[in-house]
């Protein structure tokens, strides 16, 4: 169950609605920090995630598209001709509908049901709220709002309520999204110390032929330390981990592992 995921997503929807309401006519067409997407495209994408929860038939019908990022690109292209007013209404409608669905997915007998998410892996339905929290947080904080994005509005709070569920998704998804690249280079455990809101200590290691991420009180000899806010950026390859981390132990080994991380 992810009550924290739903609570965090509700806060982030409020943040997004505030951002949408404060956009000027010029803001909608500005290039976001998400390559190839305008500010309007990012807003539409966040709405589209909720739309897929409430009505999966809205997914692009081209069955040759199997990667999540390409599905998102196709959905944005289908709606690129909309006016800002249409995009704003779409976000308001779909975020309300999506939050209601997330509540339903917490029900006993439903929450533990596993579903595949294209090439991102397989997740419990109760994890969809943490997915939404991550998607909103990374797009709002990293792609839309200054200093990283083009929108000069007040920043959203980077607190436990918003960061913790986003990190839950990121660390749950990391083995599935990055496992093929990580497994050959993860020859011994690597510690990851995440400091700040939502912070935790985890170990990346091999386990039964796969990559595993587990919280740990004690970390191994090789440790990477990062703030949780910076982790949001470098683990999604929006920034270079070299500028945002401190490594203790074998720096070359840590570099090989960190270069293989790309969370979507």
C-alpha positions as CSV (number, residue, x, y, z in Angstrom):
1,X,0.0,0.0,0.0
2,X,1.2,3.5,-0.7
3,X,-0.7,6.1,1.2
4,X,2.4,8.2,1.1
5,X,2.5,7.9,-2.7
6,X,-1.1,9.2,-3.0
7,X,-0.5,12.0,-0.5
8,X,2.7,13.1,-2.3
9,X,1.0,13.0,-5.7
10,X,-1.9,15.1,-4.4
11,X,0.5,17.7,-3.3
12,X,2.3,17.6,-6.6
13,X,-0.9,17.9,-8.5
14,X,-1.7,21.1,-6.5
15,X,1.8,22.3,-7.4
16,X,1.2,21.6,-11.1
17,X,-2.2,23.3,-11.1
18,X,-0.5,26.4,-9.5
19,X,2.2,26.3,-12.2
20,X,-0.4,25.9,-15.0
21,X,-2.5,28.8,-13.7
22,X,0.5,31.1,-13.5
23,X,1.7,30.4,-17.1
24,X,1.7,33.4,-19.5
25,X,0.7,33.1,-23.1
26,X,4.4,33.0,-24.1
27,X,5.3,30.4,-21.4
28,X,3.2,27.7,-23.0
29,X,5.4,27.7,-26.1
30,X,8.8,27.9,-24.4
31,X,11.2,25.0,-24.8
32,X,11.3,23.0,-21.6
33,X,14.5,21.3,-20.3
34,X,13.0,18.0,-21.6
35,X,14.5,17.7,-25.1
36,X,12.0,18.2,-27.8
37,X,9.1,19.2,-25.6
38,X,7.6,22.6,-25.1
39,X,6.2,23.6,-21.7
40,X,2.8,22.7,-23.1
41,X,4.0,19.3,-24.1
42,X,5.2,18.5,-20.6
43,X,1.9,19.6,-19.0
44,X,0.0,17.4,-21.6
45,X,2.4,14.5,-20.8
46,X,1.7,14.7,-17.0
47,X,-2.0,14.7,-17.8
48,X,-1.6,11.8,-20.2
49,X,-0.2,9.6,-17.4
50,X,-3.3,10.1,-15.4
51,X,-5.4,9.6,-18.6
52,X,-3.9,6.1,-19.1
53,X,-4.9,5.2,-15.5
54,X,-8.5,6.2,-16.0
55,X,-8.8,5.0,-19.7
56,X,-6.0,2.8,-21.0
57,X,-7.6,2.9,-24.5
58,X,-6.1,6.4,-24.8
59,X,-2.7,4.9,-25.4
60,X,-1.3,5.3,-29.0
61,X,-2.6,2.5,-31.1
62,X,0.7,1.9,-33.0
63,X,1.6,-1.5,-31.6
64,X,5.1,-1.2,-33.0
65,X,5.9,1.3,-30.3
66,X,7.1,-0.7,-27.3
67,X,9.3,1.8,-25.4
68,X,7.6,3.9,-22.7
69,X,9.4,7.1,-23.8
70,X,8.4,6.6,-27.4
71,X,4.8,6.0,-26.3
72,X,4.9,9.3,-24.4
73,X,6.4,11.1,-27.5
74,X,3.6,9.7,-29.7
75,X,0.9,10.8,-27.2
76,X,2.4,14.3,-27.0
77,X,2.5,14.6,-30.8
78,X,-1.1,13.6,-31.1
79,X,-2.1,16.6,-28.9
80,X,0.5,19.1,-30.1
81,X,-2.0,21.1,-32.0
82,X,-4.1,21.9,-28.9
83,X,-4.4,25.4,-27.6
84,X,-3.0,26.2,-24.1
85,X,-6.6,26.4,-22.9
86,X,-7.2,22.9,-24.1
87,X,-4.0,21.6,-22.5
88,X,-4.9,23.3,-19.2
89,X,-8.4,21.8,-19.2
90,X,-7.0,18.4,-20.0
91,X,-4.6,18.5,-17.1
92,X,-7.3,19.6,-14.7
93,X,-9.7,16.9,-15.8
94,X,-7.2,14.0,-16.0
95,X,-5.4,14.8,-12.7
96,X,-8.7,14.7,-10.9
97,X,-9.7,11.4,-12.6
98,X,-6.3,9.9,-12.1
99,X,-6.2,10.7,-8.4
100,X,-9.5,8.9,-7.9
101,X,-8.1,5.9,-9.8
102,X,-5.0,5.8,-7.6
103,X,-7.2,5.6,-4.5
104,X,-9.1,2.6,-6.1
105,X,-5.8,0.9,-6.8
106,X,-5.1,0.7,-3.1
107,X,-8.0,-1.6,-2.5
108,X,-7.3,-5.1,-1.1
109,X,-7.2,-7.6,-3.8
110,X,-6.1,-5.0,-6.3
111,X,-3.1,-3.3,-4.8
112,X,-0.8,-6.3,-5.2
113,X,-1.8,-7.1,-8.8
114,X,1.3,-6.8,-11.1
115,X,1.2,-5.1,-14.5
116,X,3.9,-4.6,-17.1
117,X,4.8,-1.0,-18.0
118,X,6.2,-1.3,-21.5
119,X,10.0,-1.6,-21.3
120,X,10.2,-0.2,-17.7
121,X,9.4,-3.5,-16.0
122,X,6.6,-5.0,-14.0
123,X,5.1,-3.3,-11.0
124,X,2.3,-3.6,-8.4
125,X,-0.8,-1.4,-9.0
126,X,-0.2,0.1,-5.6
127,X,3.1,1.5,-7.0
128,X,1.3,3.6,-9.6
129,X,1.0,6.5,-7.1
130,X,4.8,6.6,-6.6
131,X,5.2,6.5,-10.4
132,X,2.9,9.6,-10.6
133,X,4.8,11.3,-7.8
134,X,8.1,10.7,-9.6
135,X,6.8,11.8,-13.0
136,X,5.4,15.1,-11.6
137,X,8.3,15.9,-9.4
138,X,11.0,15.4,-12.0
139,X,9.1,17.3,-14.7
140,X,8.1,20.2,-12.4
141,X,11.4,20.6,-10.6
142,X,13.8,19.6,-13.4
143,X,12.1,20.5,-16.7
144,X,9.7,23.3,-16.1
145,X,10.6,25.5,-13.2
146,X,13.8,27.7,-12.9
147,X,16.7,27.3,-12.4
148,X,16.7,24.2,-14.7
149,X,13.5,25.0,-16.7
150,X,12.3,28.1,-18.4
151,X,9.4,29.1,-16.0
152,X,10.2,31.8,-13.5
153,X,7.7,30.9,-10.8
154,X,8.4,30.0,-7.2
155,X,9.9,26.5,-6.7
156,X,7.9,23.7,-5.4
157,X,8.7,22.4,-1.9
158,X,11.4,19.7,-2.0
159,X,10.2,17.9,1.2
160,X,9.8,14.4,2.5
161,X,6.2,14.3,1.4
162,X,7.1,14.8,-2.3
163,X,10.6,13.3,-2.5
164,X,10.1,10.1,-0.5
165,X,7.4,8.5,-2.8
166,X,9.4,9.6,-5.9
167,X,12.5,7.9,-4.5
168,X,10.5,4.8,-3.8
169,X,9.6,4.5,-7.5
170,X,13.2,5.3,-8.6
171,X,14.8,2.7,-6.4
172,X,12.1,0.1,-7.1
173,X,12.5,0.7,-10.8
174,X,16.3,1.0,-11.0
175,X,17.0,-2.8,-11.2
176,X,14.4,-3.3,-14.0
177,X,15.2,-0.2,-16.0
178,X,19.0,-0.3,-15.6
179,X,19.7,-4.0,-14.8
180,X,21.0,-5.1,-18.2
181,X,23.6,-2.3,-18.1
182,X,24.4,-2.6,-14.4
183,X,24.8,-6.3,-14.1
184,X,28.1,-6.7,-15.9
185,X,29.8,-3.8,-14.0
186,X,28.2,-4.4,-10.6
187,X,30.8,-7.0,-9.5
188,X,30.5,-6.2,-5.8
189,X,28.1,-4.2,-3.6
190,X,28.0,-0.5,-4.0
191,X,26.5,1.7,-1.3
192,X,24.4,4.7,-2.1
193,X,23.9,7.3,0.7
194,X,21.1,9.7,-0.2
195,X,20.9,12.7,2.1
196,X,18.1,15.2,2.7
197,X,14.3,15.0,2.3
198,X,13.3,11.4,1.7
199,X,16.9,10.3,2.3
200,X,18.0,6.7,2.9
201,X,20.9,4.3,2.6
202,X,20.8,1.5,0.1
203,X,23.1,-1.1,-1.4
204,X,23.2,-2.0,-5.1
205,X,24.3,-5.6,-5.6
206,X,23.8,-8.8,-7.6
207,X,21.3,-11.3,-6.3
208,X,20.3,-14.5,-8.0
209,X,21.4,-13.4,-11.4
210,X,19.7,-9.9,-11.2
211,X,20.4,-6.5,-9.7
212,X,18.9,-5.8,-6.3
213,X,18.5,-2.5,-4.4
214,X,18.0,-2.9,-0.7
215,X,18.0,-0.5,2.2
216,X,20.8,-1.1,4.6
217,X,22.0,0.2,8.0
218,X,25.6,-0.5,7.1
219,X,27.2,0.3,3.8
220,X,30.0,-1.5,2.0
221,X,33.5,-0.1,1.4
222,X,32.6,1.7,-1.8
223,X,30.0,4.4,-1.3
224,X,28.5,7.2,-3.3
225,X,26.9,10.1,-1.4
226,X,24.4,12.4,-3.0
227,X,21.6,14.7,-2.0
228,X,18.2,13.4,-2.8
229,X,17.4,16.5,-4.9
230,X,20.6,16.0,-7.0
231,X,19.8,12.3,-7.3
232,X,16.6,13.2,-9.0
233,X,18.6,14.9,-11.7
234,X,21.7,12.8,-12.2
235,X,20.0,9.4,-12.0
236,X,17.7,10.5,-14.8
237,X,20.8,11.7,-16.8
238,X,19.6,15.4,-16.6
239,X,22.9,16.2,-15.0
240,X,26.3,14.6,-14.6
241,X,26.7,12.5,-11.4
242,X,30.3,13.7,-11.3
243,X,29.2,17.2,-10.4
244,X,26.7,16.1,-7.7
245,X,28.3,13.1,-5.8
246,X,31.1,12.3,-3.4
247,X,32.7,8.8,-3.8
248,X,34.6,7.0,-1.0
249,X,36.4,3.8,-1.9
250,X,37.2,2.7,-5.5
251,X,36.3,5.7,-7.6
252,X,36.8,3.9,-10.9
253,X,34.5,1.1,-9.9
254,X,31.8,3.6,-8.7
255,X,32.1,5.5,-12.0
256,X,31.5,2.3,-14.0
257,X,28.3,1.6,-12.0
258,X,27.0,5.2,-12.0
259,X,27.5,5.5,-15.8
260,X,25.1,2.6,-16.2
261,X,22.2,4.3,-14.3
262,X,19.4,6.0,-16.3
263,X,16.1,6.0,-14.5
264,X,13.0,6.8,-16.6
